[in-house]
């Protein structure tokens, strides 16, 4: 595989048995449904996982997935910069599910966490409304809060990055438990 490879859901499905699938979404998103056999290493933990990902790549091809493909592309870029080749799943788990392929959910998952895109939309919308409300009732300068969020959304679209998602990923419900990440890294070492 080359670092710029993107597999369609059909290609990934036929090769799933030979791929090591790394899901770079938050643990809550992963728990909501992931590709069969996928291991969860959130995007912000990729640097920590590099030695184990390099080991896994030496033993077979890596497929990196997220909700829509943007985070997995970022993860593939980080991996490529560190000499690890990987492919991404075109359209992410959203496309996987839309094409009728099964998503697995961990046993005992009691509470679903919103996907990161939904968390960003909620936070951005709430902040814009708060800025407008405070601008009307307290001081017009609060409208700058709404303008700042609008500018951030435009920048996010132009660069295909999301600073708000990076900040939200640091919230406790979006963080992996240390034991879970350690178990995932151990599984990569045992490939």
Long-range contacts (C-beta under 8 A, 24 or more apart in sequence): 1-61, 1-62, 1-85, 1-86, 1-87, 2-85, 3-76, 3-77, 3-79, 3-80, 3-85, 3-86, 5-87, 5-88, 6-69, 6-87, 6-88, 6-89, 6-90, 7-63, 7-87, 7-88, 7-89, 7-90, 8-90, 9-89, 9-90, 9-91, 9-95, 9-96, 9-99, 9-101, 10-99, 12-63, 12-89, 12-96, 13-101, 15-61, 15-63, 18-60, 18-61, 19-60, 19-61, 19-62, 19-63, 20-56, 20-57, 20-59, 20-60, 20-61, 20-62, 20-63, 20-188, 20-191, 21-62, 21-63, 21-64, 21-65, 22-53, 22-62, 22-63, 22-64, 22-65, 22-75, 22-86, 23-65, 23-66, 23-93, 24-64, 24-65, 24-66, 24-71, 24-72, 24-75, 25-65, 25-66, 25-67, 25-71, 25-93, 25-115, 25-116, 26-113, 26-116, 26-169, 26-174, 26-175, 27-113, 27-174, 27-175, 27-176, 27-177, 27-180, 28-112, 28-113, 28-114, 28-173, 28-174, 29-67, 29-113, 29-115, 29-116, 30-106, 31-105, 31-106, 31-109, 31-112, 31-113, 32-105, 32-109, 32-112, 32-113, 32-115, 33-93, 33-97, 33-103, 33-104, 33-105, 34-65, 34-93, 34-103, 34-104, 34-105, 35-65, 35-89, 35-93, 35-96, 35-101, 35-103, 35-104, 36-102, 36-104, 37-104, 38-65, 38-104, 39-184, 39-187, 39-188, 40-176, 40-180, 40-181, 40-184, 41-181, 41-184, 41-185, 42-169, 42-174, 42-175, 42-176, 43-71, 43-74, 43-75, 43-169, 44-166, 44-169, 44-170, 45-176, 45-181, 46-75, 46-78, 46-79, 47-78, 48-181, 48-185, 49-181, 49-184, 49-185, 49-188, 50-79, 50-82, 50-84, 52-185, 52-188, 52-189, 53-79, 53-84, 53-86, 53-188, 54-82, 54-83, 54-84, 55-188, 55-189, 55-191, 56-188, 56-191, 57-84, 57-85, 57-86, 59-191, 60-191, 61-85, 61-86, 61-87, 62-86, 62-87, 63-87, 63-88, 63-89, 64-88, 64-89, 65-89, 65-92, 65-93, 65-96, 66-92, 66-93, 67-92, 67-93, 67-94, 67-115, 67-116, 67-117, 68-92, 68-94, 68-95, 68-117, 69-95, 70-160, 70-162, 71-116, 73-160, 74-161, 113-173, 113-174, 116-165, 116-168, 116-169, 116-174, 117-165, 119-165, 119-168, 119-174, 120-162, 120-164, 120-165, 120-168, 123-164, 123-168, 124-149, 124-152, 124-153, 124-164
